C-alpha cells in the first residue's frame, strides 16, 4: 500500500513537470538499474528479495505512469527512432510550407483582391486551430510541431503577401508580429524550433531599430555589427527574469542565441574596424574589440562553470579559441614559416587542453565535496 501511494505521489509530481523532465526521470531509472547490477556483481551492495521486489515494483509503476502521461523513450532504440521522427517532422513541415507557398503563387492570379485577403487571413487561423486540436490527440508532439511550423510559415506568407497586395512599403515592424506568433506557438505547444524562429525575428527587429536610431535605412542594419549587441544582451539576460522550468531547453536557447548575437559581431569588428560606429583609429577599434572578445568569452566560460550552464561554458570556449587563433594568424602568419606557425598552434591547443583539464579536475573535486 505504501509503495502504491509513493508511485501515485511521484507520478503526480512528474505530471506537473515537462516531457523533458519525465524523460530525464526515465533515464535516471535506467542508469540506477544498471548501476545496481554492477554493485551487486562487485559484492558492494546486496538487496534481499523483498527489497528488490519493492524497488522493481516502484520503478515499474512509475514508468507505466510516465508512459501513460508522456510520450517517453524507455530504451536506446526508442531514442534513435524518436530522433528519426523529429527529423521527419521537420522535413515534413518544410515540405508542406513550401507546398503552400507554391500553391499560393500558382493559383493566386485566379482570385480577386477580396478573396486573396480572405484566404491570407483565414489560412494561418485555420492552421492555428488545427494545431490546437491535434495537440489534444497527439501525445508524442511530432504532429503538433509539424502543424505549428506550417502555421507559422503561412503567417509569414500572409504578412508578406498582404503587403504586396496593398503595395505597403517594407518595414521592420513586420518582424514583430512574426516574432509574437512564433513565441505564442512555442510557449503554447513547447516547440523549441519555433522559439528559435521567434528569437531570430526579434534579433532582426531590435537590430534594425538600433540601426534606424543610428541614422541608417533599416534593411542596412547588417552593415554595422554593433546594431546586434543590444539584442544579444537582452536575450542573454531574459531567462534570468523569467522562470523557464516548465519549458525544457528554452533557457538554453535564449542564452546561446544571446551569446552568439554578442560574440559574433565582436569577432567581426575585431577584424573589420571600419564597420564600427566609433570614430577612432581602425587599429585601435580592432584592438579594443579583440580585448573585449577575450574578456567576454572568458567571462562566459567562468559564468557557465559557476552556474552549471554547459551551453554557456561551451560557447565561451569556442569563441575564446577562435579569438586566440585569429590573433595568432594576425601576428605570425606572414612572418613565420608555415611549419612553425602550425607547431605553435598545436602547442597552444595542448596548453589549452591542460588548462581545461585542471579546471575540470577542480570542478569535480568541488562537486565531490559538496555531494551528500
SVG drawing of the C-alpha trace seen along z (x, -y; Angstrom):
<svg xmlns="http://www.w3.org/2000/svg" viewBox="-14 -60 74 73">
<polyline fill="none" stroke="black" stroke-width="0.4" points="0.0,0.0 2.8,-2.3 4.5,-1.6 1.4,-2.3 0.9,-5.6 4.6,-6.6 4.1,-5.8 1.0,-7.9 2.7,-10.8 5.7,-10.5 3.5,-10.4 1.6,-13.5 4.9,-15.3 6.1,-14.4 2.7,-15.3 3.4,-18.9 6.7,-18.8 7.5,-18.7 8.1,-15.9 11.8,-16.6 11.9,-16.2 9.8,-13.0 12.4,-11.6 15.2,-12.6 13.5,-10.6 13.2,-7.5 16.9,-7.8 17.8,-8.0 15.8,-4.9 17.7,-3.0 21.0,-4.2 20.1,-3.2 19.2,0.3 22.4,0.7 24.5,-0.6 22.6,1.7 23.5,4.7 27.2,3.7 27.2,3.1 25.7,6.5 28.2,8.1 31.1,6.5 29.6,7.5 29.3,3.9 25.5,3.9 23.0,6.8 19.3,6.3 17.2,9.0 14.3,10.4 11.7,8.2 13.7,5.0 14.4,6.0 10.7,6.5 9.7,3.3 12.2,1.2 11.3,3.0 7.6,2.6 8.0,-1.1 10.0,-1.8 7.7,0.3 4.7,-1.6 6.4,-4.9 7.5,-4.0 3.9,-2.9 2.5,-6.2 5.1,-8.2 4.4,-6.2 0.7,-6.9 1.1,-10.6 4.1,-11.4 5.5,-10.1 8.8,-8.8 11.6,-6.6 12.3,-3.7 15.2,-2.2 18.2,-3.3 16.4,-2.0 13.4,-4.1 15.5,-7.2 17.0,-6.6 13.6,-6.2 12.5,-9.4 15.4,-11.3 14.3,-10.0 10.7,-11.1 11.9,-14.6 13.9,-14.8 10.9,-13.6 8.6,-16.1 11.0,-19.0 11.4,-17.9 7.6,-17.4 7.0,-20.9 9.5,-22.4 7.9,-20.5 4.3,-21.4 5.3,-25.1 7.0,-25.1 3.9,-23.4 1.6,-26.1 3.9,-28.8 3.9,-27.5 0.2,-26.8 -0.4,-30.4 1.8,-31.6 0.4,-29.1 -3.2,-30.0 -3.0,-33.5 -4.0,-35.3 -7.3,-33.4 -8.7,-35.2 -9.9,-38.8 -8.5,-41.1 -11.2,-40.3 -10.7,-36.5 -7.0,-36.9 -7.2,-38.8 -9.8,-36.4 -7.5,-33.4 -4.5,-35.0 -6.2,-35.9 -8.0,-32.5 -5.1,-30.2 -3.0,-30.8 -6.1,-31.0 -7.4,-27.6 -3.9,-26.1 -3.6,-27.5 -6.9,-26.0 -6.0,-22.7 -2.7,-22.7 -4.5,-23.1 -6.9,-20.3 -4.0,-18.0 -2.2,-18.9 -5.1,-17.2 -4.8,-14.0 -1.0,-13.7 0.9,-12.9 4.1,-12.4 4.1,-16.1 5.6,-15.3 2.5,-16.1 1.8,-19.1 5.3,-20.5 4.7,-19.9 1.3,-21.7 2.7,-24.6 5.7,-25.2 3.4,-25.2 1.0,-27.6 4.0,-29.9 5.1,-29.7 1.6,-30.6 1.5,-33.5 4.8,-34.9 3.5,-34.4 0.3,-36.1 2.0,-39.3 4.3,-39.4 1.6,-38.9 -0.8,-41.4 2.0,-44.0 2.5,-43.1 -1.3,-43.3 -1.7,-46.8 1.7,-48.0 2.9,-48.7 6.4,-49.9 8.6,-47.1 9.2,-47.8 10.9,-46.1 7.7,-46.3 6.5,-43.2 9.1,-41.2 7.2,-41.9 4.0,-40.0 6.2,-37.2 8.1,-37.0 4.9,-37.3 3.2,-34.4 6.3,-32.2 6.5,-32.9 2.8,-32.1 3.2,-28.8 6.4,-28.0 5.2,-28.6 1.7,-27.1 3.0,-23.9 6.5,-23.7 8.2,-23.8 11.9,-24.9 12.3,-25.3 9.6,-28.0 11.2,-29.6 14.4,-29.9 12.5,-31.3 10.9,-33.9 14.2,-34.8 15.7,-35.3 12.8,-37.6 13.3,-39.6 17.0,-39.9 16.4,-41.3 13.8,-43.7 15.9,-45.0 19.0,-45.3 17.0,-47.1 15.6,-49.5 19.1,-50.2 20.3,-50.8 17.5,-53.3 18.3,-55.1 21.8,-55.4 20.5,-57.1 20.6,-54.2 17.9,-52.6 16.5,-49.6 17.5,-47.0 21.1,-48.1 21.4,-47.3 23.8,-44.4 26.5,-46.9 27.1,-47.9 27.7,-44.8 27.2,-46.9 23.5,-47.0 23.2,-43.4 24.8,-44.0 21.7,-45.3 19.6,-42.4 22.2,-39.9 22.5,-41.4 18.7,-41.4 18.3,-37.8 21.0,-36.5 19.5,-38.3 15.9,-37.4 15.9,-33.8 17.2,-35.3 14.0,-37.3 11.5,-34.6 11.3,-31.0 11.5,-28.5 11.4,-25.4 8.4,-24.1 9.8,-24.7 12.6,-22.2 15.6,-23.8 14.1,-27.3 16.6,-29.0 19.5,-27.3 18.3,-28.6 18.0,-32.2 21.5,-32.0 23.1,-30.6 21.4,-33.0 22.3,-35.8 26.0,-34.9 26.1,-34.4 24.5,-37.7 27.1,-39.4 30.3,-37.4 29.8,-37.1 29.7,-41.0 32.6,-41.4 34.6,-38.9 33.7,-40.7 34.6,-44.1 37.9,-42.7 39.0,-42.2 36.9,-44.9 37.1,-48.2 35.6,-50.1 32.2,-48.7 32.1,-50.3 30.2,-53.4 33.2,-54.5 35.2,-57.4 38.6,-56.2 41.5,-54.8 40.7,-51.5 43.6,-49.6 42.5,-51.0 38.9,-49.8 40.0,-46.4 42.4,-46.0 39.6,-47.1 37.2,-44.6 39.8,-41.9 40.3,-42.5 36.6,-42.6 36.2,-39.3 38.8,-37.6 37.1,-39.1 33.6,-38.3 34.4,-34.7 36.4,-34.1 33.5,-35.6 31.1,-33.2 33.4,-30.3 33.5,-31.4 29.8,-32.1 28.9,-28.8 31.1,-26.8 29.9,-28.8 26.2,-28.4 26.4,-24.9 25.4,-26.1 27.3,-23.8 25.9,-25.6 27.3,-29.0 30.7,-27.5 31.0,-25.6 30.1,-28.7 32.6,-30.7 35.3,-28.0 34.6,-28.0 34.9,-31.8 37.9,-32.1 39.8,-29.6 38.6,-31.5 39.8,-34.8 43.1,-33.3 43.8,-31.6 42.7,-34.8 45.4,-36.7 48.0,-34.0 47.1,-34.4 47.4,-38.2 50.7,-38.1 52.7,-35.3 51.1,-34.1 53.1,-36.5 56.4,-36.4 56.8,-32.7 57.4,-29.6 54.2,-27.7 55.5,-24.6 56.5,-26.8 53.1,-28.6 51.2,-25.3 53.6,-24.0 52.7,-27.0 49.0,-26.5 49.3,-22.8 51.3,-23.6 48.8,-26.2 46.0,-23.7 47.9,-21.3 48.3,-24.2 44.5,-24.9 43.8,-21.3 45.9,-21.1 44.2,-24.3 40.8,-22.9 41.7,-19.6 42.9,-21.4 39.7,-23.4 37.7,-20.2 39.5,-18.5 39.0,-21.4 35.3,-21.4 35.0,-17.6 36.7,-18.0 34.3,-20.8 31.4,-18.8 32.5,-15.8 33.0,-17.8 29.5,-19.3 27.9,-15.9 26.0,-14.4"/>
</svg>
